[in-house]
Amino acid sequence: MRRIGFHIALMAGAALTLAGCGFADVRSPVPEFLRAKVPEPPPLEPVPDVKRMLKEKLDSVFTAASQPTQVRVSEPRPNLRGPGWTACVKAEVVSVTGKPLGTQTYRVEISGGVIADRQKVEAEDTCNTESYEPV
């Protein structure tokens, strides 16, 4: 009987010791000094020169076969989904058969000073309300 009580006390002591090893989550209901620190957001990258990027590497947004003309770009804005910037790019393009497709608009994501991703703009996108400057 004494042996069982000893083992229970030993297990309870080990459980309490191990419970104190970790820090509580930022949002947990424990005293402030026991909580983990809130991570600081990453610093904002400097504003990119999107016009220069497009002049140097237009094929990162439009294929060469589309023969983009009248390329225009909006002012870069901080990316709301992570570090980096976003901008909108418009151009008059043609199909591979040479027929005009009209104006195509893409949202580009800029990270680390390079165009990292592009997505075609949908009708409800904010790129439709942006003001554009020629490249």
Salt bridges, closest charged atoms under 4 A:
ASP25 OD2 - ARG27 NH2 3.64
GLU32 OE1 - ARG35 NH1 3.34
GLU56 OE1 - ARG52 NH1 3.11
GLU75 OE2 - ARG77 NH1 3.78
GLU109 OE2 - ARG81 NH2 2.70
ASP125 OD1 - ARG107 NH2 2.47
GLU130 OE1 - ARG77 NH2 3.20
GLU133 OE1 - LYS51 NZ 2.72
